[in-house]
Amino acid sequence: MSKLFEGLDALGIKVDDKVDIYEENKVSPEEQSEIVDNKEEIDEEEFLFDKEIECAVCFKKFTSRVVKTGRLKIIDSDSDLRPIYREFDMGKYDVWSCPHCGYTSLSRFFAGITSKQRSFIKEQSMESHGVENENATYSIDDAIMRYKLALYYSILKKGKLSEKAYTCLKLAWMFRSKRENLEKSLEELLDVENAKDINFEEVVKVKMEIGELRDREKEAIQNAVVGFDEAYDKENFPICGMDEATLGYLIAELYRKIGEYEKSMRWVNSLLKKHIGNKRLRERITVLKNRIRKEINHS
Ligand SMILES: [Zn+2]
């Protein structure tokens, strides 16, 4: 758990090593109310604008960089439903952070806050000023910080299981984005005519970072699936924009990703008993079932 919040201390926030993201949800649930693969240069700034936002906690106004609607093209999606954009990873801009009081959340959850949650935040919030929104574009590292902060605030405000789970999932996607960028850098480092020209020191450094990002991603996914699994039974659909079948599939896939094959298969089998109108989703479930079998045989 501990490493998920690494770096937040720079913002004056100390998160307990043993913090349990879902602790509040367990106690009283009723209280809860760049992928820039193409070689052409992309001017990320052109796709963004400053949106004026009123903070849901301190009611002061601030601006945040957001992506212009419909400007980015989704070219594919990962098995855990992460959209892949042609231009750059739009997920970097999906967290809003108030520079006045520090309140930070995924945009979809930002305004939906109860007065009780507002006071939870005010009571517990440390002297934090959020992250700077000034940069013209956000780096993956900026985005990772923002997601960590959003996760921290989702705990402070005793957010719903699904909010915490979704924030963990999107944090996992950010770690993946960063790892993918590093994997490309690694390829470039190794792509030299003469082996003696390889900068081995740099190669080792990048490889280690890739390994660490893999661990971080897995940790975030582990936390995401715990919350989604419980939210599936306790919350009303749609959950984070997903219907029952989609969330069921996502849970199954997340369990597979962390090697919990039994649980994953149980979800897949129960999904296969249901009528699922969405053809693409039916295909995904079948692919997942075959993948689990293959991985079990190889493990
Ligand atoms: Zn604020």
Boltz pocket constraint, residues with backbone or C-beta under 6 A from the ligand:
constraints:
  - pocket:
      binder: B
      contacts: [[A, 55], [A, 56], [A, 57], [A, 58], [A, 59], [A, 60], [A, 98], [A, 99], [A, 100], [A, 101], [A, 102], [A, 103]]
      max_distance: 6.0
